[in-house]
Each structure stands twice: as structure tokens, then as C-alpha cells.
Amino acid sequence: MSGKPPARELTPEDKALIESHLRRHPPDPAKDQETRDARRRRGSLRKRVQRGGVEVDLVVDLHGLTADQAWERVMRAVRRARREHLELLKVITGKGLHASEDRPGVLAREIPARLRLDERVVEVIQGVRARDGGSGVWFVRIRG
């Protein structure tokens, strides 16, 4: 067994609603192809971060904030990104005051972990290049 519940049958009302929607908003194959092409050009965020070909739409600097203050600022940025149709955030957590090589700072641990649980977030990638901020920077792709 797959563990998924069986699909329910559509009622006549459901079918009528779907048909009505499709009459008012017919599928546009050209737009679908445009979307696929844009995704292909955009490529993987991880690869773009590694290559350095990342253009961010919004930068969020969390230096000097507590974990709660930082989370609130990040959530405001995510809401703004959704509202303004921005795709990519650069979140600067810094490495952390009491961080070590084997133990990142509080913000560098908590913020990415929380972001990964947010349904509005597609991908969270740690910076790799020193000139981008290295391990104290996170690139966050927001669901469009």
C-alpha cells in the first residue's frame, strides 16, 4: 500500500466548477512553455551560488539582533518578497559571536532551519564564496 488515502470521486458540482473555470481561463501552452524556459534559464540556485551568478532582490542583515528579532525581520522580508513578487533574498546572519568551526552561531543555526519549514520558501542555500559572505550568508528562494 502507498499509505495515501484513495482519491475521492468528483461530484457533479465539482466537475461543473472545473469546467466553468476552464471556459473562463483556458490553458495557454505558450505561457506554460515560457515558464518552463524561465526555470531552465534560472538553473539551480546552488549552482548559481557556487558560480557567483546570483542577483538578489532583497538583502536582510541580522547582525546585532536576538533570535526572535531576527526571525521577525526575516518574516517581514518573506512577506514583502511574496507581495512584491521578489524571488531571491540574501539573509546575512553573520558567523556568530560565540561560533566555532564545528558549531555555528545561534542565528546561523536557527534562521535557515526555520526557513526550511516555511511553505513559502523553495530553497535555502548557504553562501560558499568569501566575497558573498561565506558561511554567514544564506540565499533564500521564495515561492512565486
MARVEX-452200 format. One record per residue (C-alpha): residue number from 0; y, z, x. Coordinates in steps of 0.001 Angstrom, whole numbers. Each point is the difference from the previous one (the first is absolute). Layout:
<pts>
<NUM; <Y; Z; X>>
...
</pts>
This chain:
<pts>
<0; <0; 0; 0>>
<1; <3526; -722; 1164>>
<2; <1439; 3243; -1347>>
<3; <2659; -1853; -2010>>
<4; <103; 391; -3767>>
<5; <-958; -3121; -1939>>
<6; <2904; -2290; -893>>
<7; <1084; 421; -3575>>
<8; <153; -2956; -2329>>
<9; <3448; -1303; -868>>
<10; <1015; 601; -3578>>
<11; <1464; -2870; -2037>>
<12; <3402; 1732; 336>>
<13; <-365; 66; 3824>>
<14; <-932; -3687; 42>>
<15; <2963; -914; -2221>>
<16; <2367; 1972; 2231>>
<17; <-1283; -1740; 3145>>
<18; <224; -3444; -1610>>
<19; <3545; 715; -1202>>
<20; <1028; 1141; 3477>>
<21; <-1501; -3102; 1627>>
<22; <1819; -2285; -2475>>
<23; <3330; 1641; 881>>
<24; <-755; 276; 3738>>
<25; <-2347; -2801; 1055>>
<26; <-1526; 233; 3485>>
<27; <1972; -1868; 2658>>
<28; <-2351; -1353; 2705>>
<29; <2970; -950; 2203>>
<30; <1255; 3585; -1>>
<31; <-3496; 1326; 719>>
<32; <-255; -2339; 3006>>
<33; <3493; 1083; 1135>>
<34; <-1104; 3627; -59>>
<35; <-3182; -752; 1977>>
<36; <2009; -1993; 2563>>
<37; <2539; 2812; 382>>
<38; <-2808; 2517; 574>>
<39; <-1587; -2262; 2600>>
<40; <3319; -446; 1852>>
<41; <722; 3716; -126>>
<42; <-3315; 776; 1683>>
<43; <-1425; 3396; 698>>
<44; <2555; 2741; 508>>
<45; <-2108; 1471; 2793>>
<46; <84; -3301; 1908>>
<47; <3737; -376; -531>>
<48; <601; 3542; 1279>>
<49; <-2109; -691; 3088>>
<50; <1788; -3297; 668>>
<51; <3402; 1481; -714>>
<52; <801; -2489; -2750>>
<53; <1009; 2598; -2567>>
<54; <3219; -193; -1977>>
<55; <540; 3170; -2000>>
<56; <1950; 217; -3234>>
<57; <868; 3697; 179>>
<58; <-67; 2676; 2733>>
<59; <-624; 3657; -866>>
<60; <725; 2483; 2806>>
<61; <-1592; 3419; -512>>
<62; <1147; 1709; 3210>>
<63; <1060; 3593; -570>>
<64; <-1476; 304; -3513>>
<65; <-2641; 2397; -1269>>
<66; <-3203; -1507; -1416>>
<67; <1233; 468; -3594>>
<68; <3433; -1492; 729>>
<69; <-1621; -2903; 1853>>
<70; <-2407; -717; -2855>>
<71; <2842; -25; -2525>>
<72; <1966; -2444; 2166>>
<73; <-3045; -2270; 372>>
<74; <-628; 53; -3758>>
<75; <3628; -974; -656>>
<76; <-438; -2900; 2434>>
<77; <-3236; -1121; -1686>>
<78; <1675; 85; -3433>>
<79; <2955; -1956; 1372>>
<80; <-2320; -2536; 1640>>
<81; <-1779; -580; -3302>>
<82; <3258; -235; -1930>>
<83; <1579; -2443; 2481>>
<84; <-3224; -1960; 683>>
<85; <-90; 978; 3680>>
<86; <-3314; -497; 1739>>
<87; <56; 1875; 3287>>
<88; <1258; 3455; 943>>
<89; <260; 1423; 3496>>
<90; <-491; 3764; -172>>
<91; <1035; 1880; 3141>>
<92; <-1758; 3352; 173>>
<93; <478; 508; 3711>>
<94; <-2803; 1361; 2088>>
<95; <618; 3604; -1005>>
<96; <1542; 3025; 1666>>
<97; <-3321; 1736; 661>>
<98; <-2142; -3123; 270>>
<99; <-2457; -711; 2750>>
<100; <-2068; -3067; 836>>
<101; <-2931; 1228; -2064>>
<102; <2023; 1616; -2799>>
<103; <2895; -1906; -1593>>
<104; <2953; 1805; -1554>>
<105; <28; 1169; -3623>>
<106; <1942; -2993; -1349>>
<107; <-2037; -2494; 2027>>
<108; <-3156; 1470; -1593>>
<109; <1103; 704; -3553>>
<110; <2301; -2878; -935>>
<111; <-2449; -2869; 740>>
<112; <-2885; 1932; -1601>>
<113; <1997; 529; -3190>>
<114; <1238; -3593; -37>>
<115; <-3560; -1303; 155>>
<116; <-712; 1833; -3268>>
<117; <2971; -1556; -1817>>
<118; <-973; -2902; -2272>>
<119; <3309; -1762; 731>>
<120; <-905; -284; 3680>>
<121; <-2176; -2884; 1202>>
<122; <-264; 788; 3696>>
<123; <1158; 2584; 2566>>
<124; <-120; -1000; 3669>>
<125; <1015; 2108; 2996>>
<126; <2401; -1613; 2456>>
<127; <-1617; -1134; 3229>>
<128; <2812; -1417; 2078>>
<129; <2327; 2402; 1823>>
<130; <3089; -2025; -900>>
<131; <-899; 329; -3708>>
<132; <-291; 3788; 324>>
<133; <-3677; 225; 939>>
<134; <-2062; 2740; -1595>>
<135; <3058; 1603; -1622>>
<136; <507; -2968; -2341>>
<137; <-1946; -1168; -3038>>
<138; <287; -3354; -1743>>
<139; <-610; 237; -3731>>
<140; <-634; -3030; -2213>>
<141; <971; 590; -3616>>
<142; <-1817; -1577; -2928>>
<143; <2160; -2717; -1557>>
</pts>
